[in-house]
Amino acid sequence: MKISLAKIAEKVGGEVKGDCDKTICGAAPFEKATSDDITYAGGAKFLKRVCETGAGAVIVPLNWPAVSDDPLSVGTDAGQRTMNYLLVENPQVAFVKVLEFFCPSSTPKQGISPNACIGKGFESGEDISVGHFVAIGNDVNIGDRVTLCPNSVIGDNVVIGSDVRIYPNVTILDRCRIGSRVTIHSGTVIGSDGFGFAPDGKKYRKIPHTGIVQIDDDVEIGAGNTIDRATFGKTWIKSGVKTDNLVHIAHNVTVGENTVLVAQVGISGSVTIGRNATFAGQVGVAGHLTIGNDVTVGPQAGVAKSVPDGEVVSGTPEMPHQLWLRVQRIIPRLPEIKKKLAELERKLDTLS
């Protein structure tokens, strides 16, 4: 596939500095791009090294000073060469749009496989794709352009919106609700029972979980997630949420709009998370807490109490990130500090 730099600029809403007629044949990483490729330099680390890339064009920030200073000619070991820039508001987003053009997602074959097993009362919209060995329960309703990949299981009374893609081996259990433009990756289970048992002497009696999971529009769920149904009511994943692989969300959790949960995050039951929060890898959150809007939680943090809006916390138990950085600097010095304290104690004993 070939396209001029000017046409790419039209697609991403950018401005060309250099050769508008330059032909671009693909998109590639900064270090591996060739003269036929376009790449991007969104941060200072790559902008400082922009002359090192072999790319035929580089997507850069609209307000990058170097473009106005000396936009086109750079020196390399092989001599002078001309650089072509595409100036945009957000280089990473623009590069994603370019990738979507050069590497479009596969279009599944429409229709229902003869190997699928479909219950009674099934209703669907137009242009659906149901793969081999998909099992669909009774009274299921799905919208337009829904793809159910092989071996996925859809329980009774499930409702799925339009433009949804369910990858292989996904299980969505009874009565759960999935919005539109949702992607759920392989191996994920939506609507499993929450972990709830009532002590009965030395035994435990299972607590029935009668609620559902509701996933709103524009959500992407990674591979191997488990999202438990509520004891009563719903576990609620609000619009725009993105989860990485191996994330666990327990019963009655609410995850606010456009929140990001990175790999191996574990959220205990009845936690409420606000909008635009970010949880780094392996964060654990204790039950019945409230995490505010715009909160950032650092990697491997253990959150034991509620966190107000806008806080950045790290560590176990969680603490303000700047304090955690100070603590981390002290920890390697603890043996030395202990030795000095012991010496001070001996001197004090001598004086007394």
ZAGU-379886 format. One record per residue (C-alpha): residue number from 1; x, y, z; residue in three letters. Coordinates in nm, 4 decimals, padded with zeros to 6 digits. Layout:
<atom NUM <X Y Z> "ALA">
...
END
This chain:
<atom 1 <00.0000 00.0000 00.0000> "MET">
<atom 2 <00.1352 00.3412 -00.0964> "LYS">
<atom 3 <00.0147 00.6883 -00.0050> "ILE">
<atom 4 <00.1576 01.0392 -00.0244> "SER">
<atom 5 <00.2540 01.2289 00.2876> "LEU">
<atom 6 <-00.0035 01.4936 00.1949> "ALA">
<atom 7 <-00.2811 01.2320 00.1978> "LYS">
<atom 8 <-00.1662 01.1062 00.5390> "ILE">
<atom 9 <-00.1787 01.4644 00.6648> "ALA">
<atom 10 <-00.5401 01.4868 00.5512> "GLU">
<atom 11 <-00.6293 01.1657 00.7340> "LYS">
<atom 12 <-00.4732 01.2661 01.0656> "VAL">
<atom 13 <-00.5333 01.6419 01.0519> "GLY">
<atom 14 <-00.1693 01.7462 01.0338> "GLY">
<atom 15 <00.0598 01.9878 00.8503> "GLU">
<atom 16 <00.3495 01.8769 00.6302> "VAL">
<atom 17 <00.6922 02.0387 00.6491> "LYS">
<atom 18 <00.8972 01.9010 00.3626> "GLY">
<atom 19 <00.8025 01.7017 00.0553> "ASP">
<atom 20 <00.4216 01.6689 00.0398> "CYS">
<atom 21 <00.4517 01.4218 -00.2471> "ASP">
<atom 22 <00.6806 01.1859 -00.0561> "LYS">
<atom 23 <00.5465 00.8307 -00.0970> "THR">
<atom 24 <00.4968 00.6356 00.2252> "ILE">
<atom 25 <00.4602 00.2567 00.2107> "CYS">
<atom 26 <00.4297 00.1665 00.5775> "GLY">
<atom 27 <00.4640 00.2613 00.9444> "ALA">
<atom 28 <00.7523 00.1459 01.1629> "ALA">
<atom 29 <00.9245 00.2047 01.4998> "PRO">
<atom 30 <01.1644 00.4964 01.5330> "PHE">
<atom 31 <01.4810 00.2830 01.5284> "GLU">
<atom 32 <01.3734 00.0469 01.2485> "LYS">
<atom 33 <01.1964 00.2796 01.0056> "ALA">
<atom 34 <01.3310 00.3014 00.6504> "THR">
<atom 35 <01.3003 00.5742 00.3906> "SER">
<atom 36 <00.9656 00.4273 00.2800> "ASP">
<atom 37 <00.8195 00.4378 00.6319> "ASP">
<atom 38 <00.6639 00.6950 00.8594> "ILE">
<atom 39 <00.7342 00.6965 01.2334> "THR">
<atom 40 <00.6690 00.9322 01.5228> "TYR">
<atom 41 <00.8677 01.1213 01.7868> "ALA">
<atom 42 <00.6273 01.2267 02.0572> "GLY">
<atom 43 <00.8543 01.2870 02.3549> "GLY">
<atom 44 <01.1783 01.4708 02.4266> "ALA">
<atom 45 <01.3806 01.1475 02.4220> "LYS">
<atom 46 <01.3055 01.0862 02.0536> "PHE">
<atom 47 <01.2806 01.4491 01.9439> "LEU">
<atom 48 <01.6449 01.4959 02.0479> "LYS">
<atom 49 <01.7407 01.2037 01.8242> "ARG">
<atom 50 <01.5155 01.2792 01.5290> "VAL">
<atom 51 <01.8111 01.3011 01.2902> "CYS">
<atom 52 <01.9024 00.9387 01.3766> "GLU">
<atom 53 <01.5918 00.7769 01.2328> "THR">
<atom 54 <01.5971 00.6487 00.8779> "GLY">
<atom 55 <01.2268 00.7201 00.8316> "ALA">
<atom 56 <01.0971 00.8939 00.5247> "GLY">
<atom 57 <00.8746 01.1090 00.7471> "ALA">
<atom 58 <00.8434 01.1745 01.1184> "VAL">
<atom 59 <00.5289 01.2752 01.3058> "ILE">
<atom 60 <00.6196 01.5457 01.5593> "VAL">
<atom 61 <00.4323 01.7821 01.7930> "PRO">
<atom 62 <00.2748 02.0870 01.6336> "LEU">
<atom 63 <00.4668 02.3287 01.8580> "ASN">
<atom 64 <00.8089 02.1633 01.8311> "TRP">
<atom 65 <01.0556 02.4576 01.8140> "PRO">
<atom 66 <01.3125 02.2768 01.5989> "ALA">
<atom 67 <01.0705 02.2642 01.3055> "VAL">
<atom 68 <01.0544 02.6404 01.2778> "SER">
<atom 69 <01.4296 02.6781 01.3457> "ASP">
<atom 70 <01.5652 02.4402 01.0800> "ASP">
<atom 71 <01.2948 02.2013 00.9685> "PRO">
<atom 72 <01.4368 02.0111 00.6783> "LEU">
<atom 73 <01.8114 01.9657 00.6644> "SER">
<atom 74 <01.9927 01.7411 00.9157> "VAL">
<atom 75 <02.3443 01.6080 00.9247> "GLY">
<atom 76 <02.4186 01.2357 00.9509> "THR">
<atom 77 <02.7262 01.0168 00.9186> "ASP">
<atom 78 <02.6395 00.9828 00.5513> "ALA">
<atom 79 <02.6118 01.3583 00.5029> "GLY">
<atom 80 <02.3199 01.5970 00.4775> "GLN">
<atom 81 <01.9690 01.4673 00.4099> "ARG">
<atom 82 <01.6238 01.6134 00.3930> "THR">
<atom 83 <01.3747 01.5423 00.6706> "MET">
<atom 84 <01.0003 01.5378 00.6190> "ASN">
<atom 85 <00.7836 01.6202 00.9173> "TYR">
<atom 86 <00.4144 01.5832 00.9870> "LEU">
<atom 87 <00.3095 01.8302 01.2580> "LEU">
<atom 88 <00.0102 01.7250 01.4715> "VAL">
<atom 89 <-00.1432 01.7978 01.8103> "GLU">
<atom 90 <-00.0855 01.4451 01.9427> "ASN">
<atom 91 <00.1870 01.2436 01.7627> "PRO">
<atom 92 <00.1003 00.9123 01.9284> "GLN">
<atom 93 <-00.2681 00.9317 01.8386> "VAL">
<atom 94 <-00.1805 01.0362 01.4832> "ALA">
<atom 95 <00.0556 00.7392 01.4533> "PHE">
<atom 96 <-00.2211 00.5069 01.5736> "VAL">
<atom 97 <-00.4436 00.6393 01.2940> "LYS">
<atom 98 <-00.1638 00.5748 01.0441> "VAL">
<atom 99 <-00.1230 00.2187 01.1764> "LEU">
<atom 100 <-00.4973 00.1621 01.1374> "GLU">
<atom 101 <-00.4645 00.2648 00.7730> "PHE">
<atom 102 <-00.1641 00.0452 00.6915> "PHE">
<atom 103 <-00.2641 -00.2475 00.9143> "CYS">
<atom 104 <-00.6450 -00.2653 00.9170> "PRO">
<atom 105 <-00.8023 -00.5246 01.1464> "SER">
<atom 106 <-00.9288 -00.8411 00.9819> "SER">
<atom 107 <-01.2918 -00.8535 00.8806> "THR">
<atom 108 <-01.4594 -01.1727 01.0040> "PRO">
<atom 109 <-01.6762 -01.3778 00.7736> "LYS">
<atom 110 <-02.0395 -01.2885 00.8288> "GLN">
<atom 111 <-02.2933 -01.5511 00.9170> "GLY">
<atom 112 <-02.3495 -01.8234 01.1745> "ILE">
<atom 113 <-02.1334 -02.1341 01.1708> "SER">
<atom 114 <-02.3262 -02.4609 01.1369> "PRO">
<atom 115 <-02.1174 -02.5816 01.4308> "ASN">
<atom 116 <-02.2545 -02.3134 01.6644> "ALA">
<atom 117 <-02.5112 -02.4111 01.9271> "CYS">
<atom 118 <-02.7849 -02.1507 01.9706> "ILE">
<atom 119 <-03.0676 -02.1581 02.2244> "GLY">
<atom 120 <-03.4259 -02.0515 02.1809> "LYS">
<atom 121 <-03.5336 -01.6883 02.1595> "GLY">
<atom 122 <-03.2075 -01.5684 02.0024> "PHE">
<atom 123 <-03.2317 -01.2210 01.8465> "GLU">
<atom 124 <-02.9569 -01.0477 01.6514> "SER">
<atom 125 <-02.8947 -00.7423 01.4381> "GLY">
<atom 126 <-02.7352 -00.7265 01.0959> "GLU">
<atom 127 <-02.3936 -00.8439 00.9746> "ASP">
<atom 128 <-02.3114 -01.0679 01.2703> "ILE">
<atom 129 <-02.0411 -01.3343 01.2737> "SER">
<atom 130 <-02.0764 -01.6426 01.4951> "VAL">
<atom 131 <-01.7758 -01.8758 01.4793> "GLY">
<atom 132 <-01.7309 -02.2485 01.5153> "HIS">
<atom 133 <-01.8447 -02.4073 01.8430> "PHE">
<atom 134 <-01.9882 -02.0889 01.9897> "VAL">
<atom 135 <-02.2524 -02.1699 02.2512> "ALA">
<atom 136 <-02.5362 -01.9197 02.2937> "ILE">
<atom 137 <-02.7991 -01.9655 02.5644> "GLY">
<atom 138 <-03.1675 -01.8847 02.5651> "ASN">
<atom 139 <-03.3161 -01.5384 02.5069> "ASP">
<atom 140 <-02.9869 -01.3751 02.4079> "VAL">
<atom 141 <-03.0011 -01.0431 02.2230> "ASN">
<atom 142 <-02.7064 -00.9040 02.0248> "ILE">
<atom 143 <-02.6793 -00.5937 01.8078> "GLY">
<atom 144 <-02.5363 -00.5201 01.4642> "ASP">
<atom 145 <-02.1864 -00.6158 01.3482> "ARG">
<atom 146 <-02.1136 -00.8365 01.6494> "VAL">
<atom 147 <-01.8359 -01.0950 01.6191> "THR">
<atom 148 <-01.8382 -01.4026 01.8425> "LEU">
<atom 149 <-01.5141 -01.5906 01.7815> "CYS">
<atom 150 <-01.4834 -01.9703 01.8138> "PRO">
<atom 151 <-01.5479 -02.1415 02.1474> "ASN">
<atom 152 <-01.6980 -01.8362 02.3140> "SER">
<atom 153 <-01.9904 -01.9009 02.5498> "VAL">
<atom 154 <-02.2837 -01.6621 02.5962> "ILE">
<atom 155 <-02.5206 -01.7420 02.8834> "GLY">
<atom 156 <-02.8969 -01.7049 02.9068> "ASP">
<atom 157 <-03.0546 -01.3580 02.8846> "ASN">
<atom 158 <-02.7296 -01.1834 02.7931> "VAL">
<atom 159 <-02.7631 -00.8540 02.6051> "VAL">
<atom 160 <-02.4794 -00.7335 02.3784> "ILE">
<atom 161 <-02.4750 -00.4032 02.1893> "GLY">
<atom 162 <-02.3454 -00.3270 01.8396> "SER">
<atom 163 <-01.9897 -00.3338 01.6998> "ASP">
<atom 164 <-01.8706 -00.5743 01.9681> "VAL">
<atom 165 <-01.5895 -00.8266 01.9240> "ARG">
<atom 166 <-01.5675 -01.1280 02.1545> "ILE">
<atom 167 <-01.2430 -01.3216 02.1042> "TYR">
<atom 168 <-01.2058 -01.7019 02.1359> "PRO">
<atom 169 <-01.2748 -01.8789 02.4652> "ASN">
<atom 170 <-01.4515 -01.5853 02.6297> "VAL">
<atom 171 <-01.7363 -01.6686 02.8677> "THR">
<atom 172 <-02.0164 -01.4214 02.9385> "ILE">
<atom 173 <-02.2512 -01.5714 03.1945> "LEU">
<atom 174 <-02.6247 -01.5318 03.2506> "ASP">
<atom 175 <-02.7956 -01.1910 03.2411> "ARG">
<atom 176 <-02.4814 -00.9825 03.1955> "CYS">
<atom 177 <-02.5013 -00.6625 02.9886> "ARG">
<atom 178 <-02.2390 -00.5614 02.7335> "ILE">
<atom 179 <-02.2525 -00.2183 02.5650> "GLY">
<atom 180 <-02.1549 -00.1145 02.2133> "SER">
<atom 181 <-01.8043 -00.0927 02.0662> "ARG">
<atom 182 <-01.6706 -00.3291 02.3322> "VAL">
<atom 183 <-01.3757 -00.5657 02.2820> "THR">
<atom 184 <-01.3210 -00.8648 02.5121> "ILE">
<atom 185 <-01.0010 -01.0644 02.4607> "HIS">
<atom 186 <-00.9455 -01.4375 02.4859> "SER">
<atom 187 <-00.9894 -01.6320 02.8065> "GLY">
<atom 188 <-01.1864 -01.3671 02.9947> "THR">
<atom 189 <-01.4802 -01.4612 03.2159> "VAL">
<atom 190 <-01.7581 -01.2079 03.2703> "ILE">
<atom 191 <-02.0124 -01.2796 03.5422> "GLY">
<atom 192 <-01.8468 -01.5518 03.7496> "SER">
<atom 193 <-01.9629 -01.5768 04.1107> "ASP">
<atom 194 <-01.8001 -01.3426 04.3575> "GLY">
<atom 195 <-01.5860 -01.4858 04.6364> "PHE">
<atom 196 <-01.8325 -01.4846 04.9246> "GLY">
<atom 197 <-01.8747 -01.7449 05.1991> "PHE">
<atom 198 <-02.0506 -01.7206 05.5361> "ALA">
<atom 199 <-01.8729 -01.8945 05.8293> "PRO">
<atom 200 <-02.0876 -02.1775 05.9679> "ASP">
<atom 201 <-01.8886 -02.3188 06.2552> "GLY">
<atom 202 <-01.5775 -02.4688 06.1015> "LYS">
<atom 203 <-01.7399 -02.4775 05.7583> "LYS">
<atom 204 <-01.8331 -02.2104 05.5065> "TYR">
<atom 205 <-02.1681 -02.1642 05.3376> "ARG">
<atom 206 <-02.1585 -02.0151 04.9892> "LYS">
<atom 207 <-02.3300 -01.6763 04.9519> "ILE">
<atom 208 <-02.5461 -01.6673 04.6369> "PRO">
<atom 209 <-02.4494 -01.3955 04.3915> "HIS">
<atom 210 <-02.7720 -01.2876 04.2258> "THR">
<atom 211 <-02.6506 -00.9696 04.0510> "GLY">
<atom 212 <-02.4942 -00.9090 03.7119> "ILE">
<atom 213 <-02.1962 -00.7494 03.5396> "VAL">
<atom 214 <-02.2678 -00.4415 03.3304> "GLN">
<atom 215 <-02.0039 -00.3242 03.0840> "ILE">
<atom 216 <-02.0778 00.0105 02.9206> "ASP">
<atom 217 <-01.9785 00.1405 02.5756> "ASP">
<atom 218 <-01.6234 00.1746 02.4369> "ASP">
<atom 219 <-01.4636 -00.0611 02.6896> "VAL">
<atom 220 <-01.1740 -00.2948 02.6110> "GLU">
<atom 221 <-01.1125 -00.5927 02.8393> "ILE">
<atom 222 <-00.7768 -00.7714 02.8158> "GLY">
<atom 223 <-00.7059 -01.1432 02.7981> "ALA">
<atom 224 <-00.7555 -01.3615 03.1041> "GLY">
<atom 225 <-00.9640 -01.1113 03.3033> "ASN">
<atom 226 <-01.2204 -01.2240 03.5595> "THR">
<atom 227 <-01.5031 -00.9856 03.6409> "ILE">
<atom 228 <-01.7364 -01.1203 03.9105> "ASP">
<atom 229 <-02.1103 -01.0656 03.9212> "ARG">
<atom 230 <-02.2544 -00.8663 04.2104> "ALA">
<atom 231 <-02.4032 -01.0223 04.5219> "THR">
<atom 232 <-02.6994 -00.7921 04.4571> "PHE">
<atom 233 <-02.7243 -00.5244 04.1890> "GLY">
<atom 234 <-02.4313 -00.5014 03.9505> "LYS">
<atom 235 <-02.0575 -00.4946 03.9090> "THR">
<atom 236 <-02.0241 -00.1939 03.6810> "TRP">
<atom 237 <-01.7501 -00.1187 03.4286> "ILE">
<atom 238 <-01.8306 00.2276 03.2975> "LYS">
<atom 239 <-01.7656 00.3674 02.9502> "SER">
<atom 240 <-01.4146 00.3980 02.8125> "GLY">
<atom 241 <-01.2460 00.1710 03.0696> "VAL">
<atom 242 <-00.9403 -00.0208 02.9467> "LYS">
<atom 243 <-00.7991 -00.3254 03.1257> "THR">
<atom 244 <-00.4763 -00.5093 03.0543> "ASP">
<atom 245 <-00.4340 -00.8872 03.0761> "ASN">
<atom 246 <-00.4888 -01.0850 03.3983> "LEU">
<atom 247 <-00.6968 -00.8253 03.5814> "VAL">
<atom 248 <-00.9418 -00.9355 03.8525> "HIS">
<atom 249 <-01.2442 -00.7238 03.9442> "ILE">
<atom 250 <-01.4492 -00.8600 04.2335> "ALA">
<atom 251 <-01.8221 -00.8428 04.3076> "HIS">
<atom 252 <-02.0013 -00.5074 04.3333> "ASN">
<atom 253 <-01.7009 -00.3055 04.2152> "VAL">
<atom 254 <-01.7653 00.0115 04.0148> "THR">
<atom 255 <-01.4907 00.1295 03.7779> "VAL">
<atom 256 <-01.5365 00.4879 03.6595> "GLY">
<atom 257 <-01.5184 00.6252 03.3073> "GLU">
<atom 258 <-01.1882 00.6084 03.1170> "ASN">
<atom 259 <-01.0005 00.4390 03.3981> "THR">
<atom 260 <-00.7014 00.2184 03.3068> "VAL">
<atom 261 <-00.6129 -00.1029 03.4941> "LEU">
<atom 262 <-00.2735 -00.2469 03.3997> "VAL">
<atom 263 <-00.1735 -00.6153 03.4156> "ALA">
<atom 264 <-00.2380 -00.8193 03.7308> "GLN">
<atom 265 <-00.4372 -00.5521 03.9115> "VAL">
<atom 266 <-00.6698 -00.7002 04.1737> "GLY">
<atom 267 <-00.9719 -00.5068 04.3003> "ILE">
<atom 268 <-01.1499 -00.6452 04.6083> "SER">
<atom 269 <-01.5253 -00.6440 04.6523> "GLY">
<atom 270 <-01.7418 -00.3319 04.6816> "SER">
<atom 271 <-01.4668 -00.0892 04.5784> "VAL">
<atom 272 <-01.5684 00.2269 04.3943> "THR">
<atom 273 <-01.3120 00.3736 04.1536> "ILE">
<atom 274 <-01.3628 00.7194 04.0030> "GLY">
<atom 275 <-01.3109 00.8345 03.6476> "ARG">
<atom 276 <-00.9741 00.8777 03.4705> "ASN">
<atom 277 <-00.7829 00.6763 03.7311> "ALA">
<atom 278 <-00.4691 00.4793 03.6440> "THR">
<atom 279 <-00.3621 00.1631 03.8288> "PHE">
<atom 280 <-00.0134 00.0391 03.7385> "ALA">
<atom 281 <00.0792 -00.3295 03.7266> "GLY">
<atom 282 <00.0113 -00.5601 04.0231> "GLN">
<atom 283 <-00.1776 -00.3034 04.2296> "VAL">
<atom 284 <-00.3974 -00.4585 04.4990> "GLY">
<atom 285 <-00.6950 -00.2752 04.6516> "VAL">
<atom 286 <-00.8639 -00.3807 04.9765> "ALA">
<atom 287 <-01.2411 -00.4103 04.9899> "GLY">
<atom 288 <-01.5062 -00.1429 05.0481> "HIS">
<atom 289 <-01.2775 00.1515 04.9618> "LEU">
<atom 290 <-01.3388 00.4594 04.7484> "THR">
<atom 291 <-01.0690 00.5646 04.5015> "ILE">
<atom 292 <-01.1301 00.9154 04.3694> "GLY">
<atom 293 <-01.1217 01.0684 04.0236> "ASN">
<atom 294 <-00.7861 01.1229 03.8483> "ASP">
<atom 295 <-00.5977 00.9038 04.0975> "VAL">
<atom 296 <-00.2715 00.7348 03.9958> "THR">
<atom 297 <-00.1534 00.4249 04.1854> "VAL">
<atom 298 <00.2066 00.3123 04.1340> "GLY">
<atom 299 <00.3171 -00.0444 04.0507> "PRO">
<atom 300 <00.2774 -00.3181 04.3144> "GLN">
<atom 301 <00.1096 -00.0768 04.5550> "ALA">
<atom 302 <-00.1200 -00.2142 04.8240> "GLY">
<atom 303 <-00.4093 00.0273 04.8777> "VAL">
<atom 304 <-00.5495 -00.0180 05.2289> "ALA">
<atom 305 <-00.7523 00.2999 05.2698> "LYS">
<atom 306 <-00.9586 00.5282 05.0489> "SER">
<atom 307 <-00.7739 00.7741 04.8238> "VAL">
<atom 308 <-00.9137 01.1228 04.7513> "PRO">
<atom 309 <-00.9367 01.2823 04.4064> "ASP">
<atom 310 <-00.6174 01.3661 04.2216> "GLY">
<atom 311 <-00.3729 01.1831 04.4515> "GLU">
<atom 312 <-00.0645 00.9949 04.3275> "VAL">
<atom 313 <00.0198 00.7089 04.5652> "VAL">
<atom 314 <00.2723 00.4267 04.5768> "SER">
<atom 315 <00.3961 00.1585 04.8136> "GLY">
<atom 316 <00.2436 -00.0857 05.0623> "THR">
<atom 317 <00.0559 00.0457 05.2431> "PRO">
<atom 318 <-00.0040 00.3255 04.9957> "GLU">
<atom 319 <00.1392 00.6691 05.0686> "MET">
<atom 320 <00.1930 00.9895 04.8683> "PRO">
<atom 321 <00.4301 00.9119 04.5844> "HIS">
<atom 322 <00.6909 01.1744 04.6823> "GLN">
<atom 323 <00.7049 01.0332 05.0356> "LEU">
<atom 324 <00.7395 00.6834 04.8943> "TRP">
<atom 325 <01.0385 00.7977 04.6853> "LEU">
<atom 326 <01.2068 00.9299 05.0012> "ARG">
<atom 327 <01.1361 00.6036 05.1820> "VAL">
<atom 328 <01.2879 00.4021 04.8972> "GLN">
<atom 329 <01.6078 00.6052 04.9163> "ARG">
<atom 330 <01.6359 00.5335 05.2891> "ILE">
<atom 331 <01.5767 00.1566 05.2758> "ILE">
<atom 332 <01.9184 00.0611 05.1269> "PRO">
<atom 333 <02.0855 00.2662 05.4026> "ARG">
<atom 334 <01.9063 00.0923 05.6909> "LEU">
<atom 335 <02.1991 -00.1434 05.7783> "PRO">
<atom 336 <02.4324 00.1577 05.7961> "GLU">
<atom 337 <02.1792 00.3565 06.0009> "ILE">
<atom 338 <02.1316 00.0601 06.2386> "LYS">
<atom 339 <02.5090 00.0371 06.2903> "LYS">
<atom 340 <02.5334 00.4083 06.3716> "LYS">
<atom 341 <02.2439 00.3856 06.6165> "LEU">
<atom 342 <02.4140 00.0938 06.7919> "ALA">
<atom 343 <02.7323 00.3023 06.8252> "GLU">
<atom 344 <02.5341 00.5945 06.9676> "LEU">
<atom 345 <02.3662 00.3622 07.2183> "GLU">
<atom 346 <02.7056 00.2344 07.3375> "ARG">
<atom 347 <02.8332 00.5899 07.3820> "LYS">
<atom 348 <02.5228 00.6871 07.5744> "LEU">
<atom 349 <02.5612 00.3822 07.7974> "ASP">
<atom 350 <02.9250 00.4825 07.8664> "THR">
<atom 351 <02.8240 00.8399 07.9518> "LEU">
<atom 352 <02.5478 00.7249 08.1842> "SER">
END
